[in-house]
Amino acid sequence: MADLAQRAGGARSAARPAGTTAPPARQRSRWSGPRARTRLLELGFVVPAVVYMLAFFGYPVVQNALMGFQEYTTRTFITGEAPWVGLENYRAVISSSVFTQATFNTVLFTVGSIAGQFVLGLAIAVFFRRRFPLGGLLRSLLLLPWLIPLIAASAVWRWILDKDTGVLNQVLGGLGLDSNPGWLTSPSLALVTVVVVNIWIGIPFNTTLLYSGLQDIPEELYEAAALDGATRWRAFRHITWPLLRPVVTVVLVLGVVYTLKALDIILGLTQGGPANSTQTIATQSYNLSFQQFDFGQGAAMGNILIVVSLAFAILYLRVNRRALDE
Amino acid sequence: MARRGAAHRTVGAAALALTAPLALAACGGGSDSGSGGSGGEVTSITVQDTFVTDPGKTYFGDLLDSCGEENGVTIERNSIPGGDIIARTLQQASSQTLPDVLSIDNPDVGQLAAAGALAPLGQFDITGEGISAGVLDANSLDGELYGLQPTTQSLALFYNPDLLAAAGVQPPTTWEELKTAAAALTQGDQYGIAFSAPPTYEGTWQFLPFMWSNGGDETNIATPETAEALQLWVDLVQSGSASESVLNWGQEDVNDQFIAGNAAMMINGPWQFPVLAENPDVTYEVVEIPAPEAGGTVVSPLGGATWTVPETGDADRQAKAAAVVECVNSDENMVDNALTNSSVPTKAELGEQIVAEDPRMQAFVDVVPDLRSRTGKLGDEWPTAATAIYTAVQTALTGGASPQEALEQAQNG
């Protein structure tokens, strides 16, 4: 515990040279009182968090893991009976013809969304570092996609993207491009369209976090670099990027986890269609549990997703630790 | 020290705030069982339904109140959107807080009855006498009746008479006529026909009248009959008579397209009447869905909400609940209900009264004797078949496979 706290303090002090001495001093004074009372106090702070985590994270995850090995149907809710079926649920979901496609779609959706969100988010964040009239207002307007409920946003997007009456195709038609693509109805286009809409949704999150990361980079570094002739791209490459790395890791890992489990945007736009071309592991898990009421198979599908997310979370912790050690 | 005192108070307040809902919940449970505990007199019962929008919201509120009054109980009503009601009911089943009366979409009866959440209505001497066979089928499992359904809704062909007249086309009665009419009505930005084929149960629901009328069956969908029906849809989309967007349209979207004049005909149901009425410029007429051949019978799926008595384990409350369900299904209320909510009474003999008041209902009244229940054959296996059907429809419409292949693939999972 203390070790971790020390490290965290160390990391903070490394980022902000000005406040280096304060935290350790406070820590020493806290340890000076009667030991028992301090421990009790510490426990008092930790216990609510632990109870909360166990009740709202631990229990559902364990329950979900168990459900994956049970025949858990509507009947279970009434009789409480959920026979153990071993790996049967996993066998059923993995051997179903949708699984390969859903996995492939999940990978494409996640990689595509993250790449787009991150690159555009970073570009916008860097752009707004400069001060210009109305910059603050524009920056807050950027948050809009984040503030609109996803279901409302997807309804509007569906209207924009409609093959025949959608604004997008009408504009394209006006520009002389009369091919009228079925953005949401062509199996080869639908996934790309969903990714683009998801990028639009993810930009505010990426921009906001990266922008706050940029704010922490001292202006003097750029001034000094400019004196040495490093401006624009070279300044970005040698100052911005290395100093932004910790924030970048957070943004990417959180982004991957959020995107893997994205459900509402796909349900709102295509419901996994046409012909499963936008079906992901998350939407398939939802379908199995809440449309077909096969909660066991739905849980099995969900567990696969949890394991993948967990892998990224561990990766994040490792990268973070290494960054702190450096 | 003073600071710590403040912290203590905050913690205390937080603890209180956390436990308050629990205490309240406990009280709620207490009063519930108090008013209905076996032996004590039942003074109120709880009702859960899906009528969250008008006209149903107000109509059923008033109807339930008057039925409650008739049986000496007050009604505590809780309306939940249709998409959420099964999940909510399952939660209630596991926490033993099921409502006394539950109204759900009829294909859900099989699921809940098979799970043991519903009481067979026979134990309250309710037989559903006079209600048409298909409706009783939909509300039964293994020969036991679990739901009493006052009215039903189904699908029909809506058309814009002005557009048909302008194109010199008669309302189609066979599949061939449907194809030629739809082609003739497709001009400029206007499609001949719109229907709904999304990857949801809504898509399955719209496909069923074509599949069933041609002799297809949900127990085995990989048959030439079902493939022919699917071929009709594929032809309509691939010839350009229907938009590719049908893959992504719900029935509301289809209605919007019809209102906007983007489709001259549509497959839809009478629940769209109130929306159509908000657009007085739109003229429409309603006929039966075309049959495969001239003179063929059209078999449409049976829609509509049904009323059930969940297994709450309290015989007195269940008896009251059953009485209220019977009252909701009385002949007089059936007719009122049908007229208010643009639906058809499930007792065939009451159909004429409806047509006399509302001629648009003729097409829906005509199909009632042949209406088919979605869960009659498969019971709680229906969701699997329904999923396979919409999956095959999507695959065939996007050109991923021929109808026959698409149906085989979908059936084999």
Interface residues (C-beta under 8 A of the other chain):
Chain A: T73 T74 R75 F77 I78 T79 G80 S96 S97 R158 D162 K163 D164 T165 G182 L184 T185 S186 P187 T270 Q271 G272 G273 P274 A275 N276 S277 N287 F290 Q291 Q292 F293
Chain B: I86 A87 L90 Q91 A93 S94 Q111 L112 A114 A115 G116 A117 D189 Y191 P198 P199 T200 Y201 S243 E244 S245 L247 N248 Q257 A260 N262 E311 D380 P383 T384 T387 T391 Q394 T395 L397 T398 G400 Q409 N412 G413
